[in-house]
Amino acid sequence: MTRTKSTYLALLAVLLSPMAANADLIGSNVTANYYYSDLGSLIGTANSIVTDPGIEFFGTFPGDSIQFDSIDLTADSINFFFLPDACCQWTSGVPYNGFVFEFDPGVLSNLIGATFAPNTDGYVDSMISWVGDSLYINWQGGGITGVESVHVNLAFVPEPGTLALLGIGLLGMAASRRRKKV
């Protein structure tokens, strides 16, 4: 194989790697369950498919008195937008006050971290957890006075196929450089 062919193959492998299966939320079915005052007290539930762009849940969330304007899920985030008159603070002193998002099997298998975007409203990363394909956001005690939105960032490990393609591309580039020196 000539140096030019190996260079093109290496470049092709690197360029195709982002097209390989991705570890994210896009295309997943999601059920959003809103709980208060414990995980046994379901206030409302709604279903959607995660699309980007696109807002998954519009208007008042079923059973919610705070009235979310919308909840938008992207490839790697969950974004809560509140109506302009939302006020006060999520009730503290209860075991659970927040959402459980349930995804298709395996969607969260590569999730390695979940954090709130920087904020001054009392939201701390320990309010977020996940088990299997369920993501828990227990924001009891966090403030919503004057808050227009709350953002949760998700970090995924790339799919093994993506890493393999990237590795093959890097090996091809290294081989190409090596042949060039000879």
Secondary structure, 3 states (H helix, E strand, C coil): CCHHHHHHHHHHHHHHHHHCCCCCCCCCEEEEEEEEECCCCEEEEEEEECCCCCCCEECCCCCCCCCEEEEEECCCEEEEEECCCCCCECCCCCCEEEEEEEECCCCCCCEEEEEECCCCCCCCHHHEEEECCEEEEECCCCECCCCCEEEEEEEECCCHHHHHHHHHHHHHHHHHHHHHHC
